[in-house]
Amino acid sequence: MVTAFALVATTALLYSALFMLYVYPTIPEQFGGGRPQRVSVLFASDASQDPGEIGLPLEPQKQRLSVPLELVHETDSLST
């Protein structure tokens, strides 16, 4: 009985570890996974500061569009 429980527990832990390492990071976050959402920042042409000055890398052909970045935090509120 104890041997069967140990086998089931070991199999469950191994399955969970493999799922966490290889499957979960590839599932998009809108489906409950851990793959981060990629976004680009579009700067207005009349921005008061040059986008390159704040340290965001820009697309070579589009000087007002940032390279794709990982979204860190998303909210419905416009104020922080």
N, C-alpha and C positions, 0 to 999 in steps of 0.2 A: 504494500500500500504506500509506504513512504517512498519507495523507489519510483513508483508510477507518478506520484505527486512531483518528485524532483525532476523527472523527465518532462512532464507537462510544464512546469515552471521554467525550466531551462529553455525549452522550445519557445515558450511565449516571450521570454526575455530576448532570445536571439532574433526572433521575428520582429519584435518591437525595435531593436537596435538597427537591424537592416532597413526597416521601413523609415526610421528617422534619418538615417544617413543617405539613403539612395532614392526613396520614393517621395517623401514629403517635400523636399526642396524643389522638386520638379513640377508640383501641382500648383496652378495659379491660385492666388489668394482669394479670388472671388468664388472658388470652389472649396475653400477651407484649407488650402495648402500654404506652403511657406515661401513660394517663389515671389520675390519682391516685384512690385509694379514699376515699370519703366515709364518715365515722363521726360518731356523736354520743356524748357522755359523759353517763352517767346517774349522778347523785350520790345516795348513800344519804340517807335522811331524817335519820339520826342522825350526819351528818358533823360532824367537830369544827370545821370552818371553813366559812363561808358560801361557796358557789360563786362568787358575784359578787365576792367579795374577791380571788380569784386572777386575775381579769381575763378569764375566759371569758364570752363573751356567751351569755345563756340565752334559750330560747324564751319568748316573752311569756306564753303560756297555761300552760306547764309549767315551773315554777320550779326543778325539779331536773334538767332536760334541756338540754344545750348545743345551740346551733345546729349544723348539720352542718359538720364540719371536715375538712381533708385529713389523712389518716394519713401520718405521717412515717416511722415505724419500727415494724415488727411482729416479735415474737419469740415463741418457745414458752416461754421462761423467764419466771418471775414476778419474779425479781430482776434488777436492772439492772447 
